[in-house]
Amino acid sequence: MEQVSRELLVRLQSIEGRLEDTERDIKTEFVSMRKEQGDEARAGREEQLKGLISFGDAQSKRIKEVGDLQRESLESFSQQLTNISRLNEEKLEALRGTVEAKLQEIHKGNEEKLEKMRATVDEQLHSTLEKRLGEAFSTVSERLELVHKGLGEMKALTADVGDLKRVLSNVKVRGTWGETQLRALLEQILTKDQYAENVATKPNCGERVEFAISLPGAQDSSSPVWLPIDSKFPLEDYQRLVTASEVGDTQALADAQKALKNRVIDEARTIRDKYLEPPYTTDFGILYLPIEGLYSEILRIDGLCELLSREYRVVPAGPTTIAALLNSLQMGFRTLAIEKRSSEVWILLGKVKTEFDKFGSVLEKTRQKIEQAGKELENAEVRTRAIKRTLKTVEGIPLSSGEEDDSDNCESLE
């Protein structure tokens, strides 16, 4: 064991010596390696520094070259831009000149066209204006002539109105105007022998009515029966009534109606007392009122027409009413004339009947003559047909040889 222990100890010592040698060798190697690594690191750093310096120099050189290239490119680009700008300016200047020249030409052409248009428009406007002014002046002249004519008519109308006013303001002249109007109606509707003027309708009396219509009397009497017509025109009473009606004064209107009623009653009494005398006259007379307004106011007065007809046997009539009455009388006169001449009509009808009978006999003879002529025509047609048949037979007969030779000779000669 001890030997083993010594051997182990010797081995341990040997191992320790080896370990020390190994440690020493390792230290030496480590120092050597450290030194080598330091040298290598230093050399690497120096080499790296040299490489970095070389790389920096190369990069600087390349950057400088790139800068120079960029500078040259920029200078070239700037030169190109300058050239392009100069070319653009030159082109723009040329374009500007061309455009200005074209614009001047267009402006000049437009001015010429506008001048022509202005001249045409001025000419047309002048002609149209002259035409329109001429038409306007002619129209104005015509209108002025019409106005002048109208003024003349207005002056004439004013004069007529003044004359009418003077006529209506004078009682005597106003009555004459009513008589003139009534005379015109009688002349238009009746004949001269159907009425008379200034007629003494009552026997042994000097009073004469303005107009009287001649009506047929009894069959055994040749003297006519007169229908008196007297014209009255109470204008003052009518004007007071119209004025009161326009103003709306009820009391004045009632007073005016009463005054007009009394005036009409007085005129009706005068007609009855002076001009009515049956059987020489009709049992009624006519009070003629020259204007329709006056007649309508009299009709409007309650009970006046019935009073005039019943008490005074007078019928009021305006222009329209008297015209209708005269037309009715005219129809009666015609009917009476037809009745009076009915015998003459029968004699005339008898003569017409005799002449018609003679005309019938003449027609019968004419019919016989026509029938006889028809028979003669039929006979002539029969003979015509017989002659045609004979001619057809002659056409069918053949020609002889001599005649044929003659015909051939004729054809050859032709």
Secondary structure by P-SEA (a helix, b strand, c coil): caaaaaaaaaaaaaaaaaaaaaaaaaaaaaaaaaaaaaaaaaaaaaaaaaaaaaaaaaaaaaaaaaaaaaaaaaaaaaaaaaaaaaaaaaaaaaaaaaaaaaaaaaaaaaaaaaaaaaaaaaaaaaaaaaaaaaaaaaaaaaaaaaaaaaaaaaaaaaaaaaaaaaaaacaaaaaaaaaaaaaaaaaaccccccccccccccccccccccbbbbccccccccbbbbbbbbbbbaaaaaaaaaaaaaaccaaaaaaaaaaaaaaaaaaaaaaaaccccccccccbbbbccccaaaaaaaaaccaaaaaaaccccbbbbcaaaaaaaaaaaaaaaaaaaaaaaaaaaaaaaaaaaaaaaaaaaaaaaaaaaaaaaaaaaaaaaaaaaaaaaaaaaaaaccccaaaaaaaaaaaaac
